[in-house]
């Protein structure tokens, strides 16, 4: 449910502050509105690849 909510509602609200959160939680970089850079090989991945914990923080932050 958490991932579905993130994909349907929260992903469009990601902003500059989200970059800081992604770096702290997943130790990766948000390089675009819908893309992250893999911490393992530098590949570009969809934000759907963020950890569930990171998505949970965003859901709570943007929809308190």
C-alpha positions in Angstrom: 0.0 0.0 0.0 2.8 2.4 0.9 4.5 2.0 -2.4 1.3 2.4 -4.4 0.4 5.6 -2.5 3.8 7.0 -3.2 3.5 6.2 -6.9 0.0 7.6 -7.2 0.2 10.7 -5.0 3.6 11.6 -3.6 6.0 11.3 -6.4 4.7 14.4 -8.1 5.5 16.5 -5.0 9.2 15.7 -4.8 11.2 18.9 -4.5 14.7 20.1 -3.6 14.2 19.0 0.0 13.6 15.5 -1.3 17.2 15.4 -2.6 18.5 15.8 0.9 16.2 13.1 2.3 17.2 10.6 -0.4 20.9 11.2 0.2 20.4 10.6 4.0 18.2 7.6 3.8 19.1 5.7 0.7 22.6 7.1 0.2 21.9 7.9 -3.4 21.1 11.0 -5.5 17.8 12.3 -6.8 18.9 13.4 -10.3 15.6 14.3 -11.8 11.9 14.5 -10.8 11.5 10.7 -11.4 15.1 9.4 -11.5 17.8 8.5 -9.0 21.4 7.5 -9.5 22.3 4.0 -8.3 24.8 4.0 -5.4 26.2 0.7 -6.7 27.0 1.4 -10.4 25.9 4.9 -11.1 23.0 3.7 -13.4 20.0 5.9 -13.7 16.9 4.3 -12.1 13.3 5.2 -11.7 12.3 6.6 -8.3 10.2 3.5 -7.9 13.5 1.9 -6.9 13.8 4.0 -3.7 13.5 2.0 -0.5 10.2 1.6 1.2 11.5 3.5 4.2 12.3 6.5 2.0 8.9 6.4 0.3 7.3 6.2 3.8 9.1 9.4 4.9 8.0 11.2 1.8 4.3 10.0 2.2 4.3 11.4 5.8 6.2 14.5 4.9 4.0 15.6 2.0 0.7 14.2 3.3 0.8 14.7 7.1 
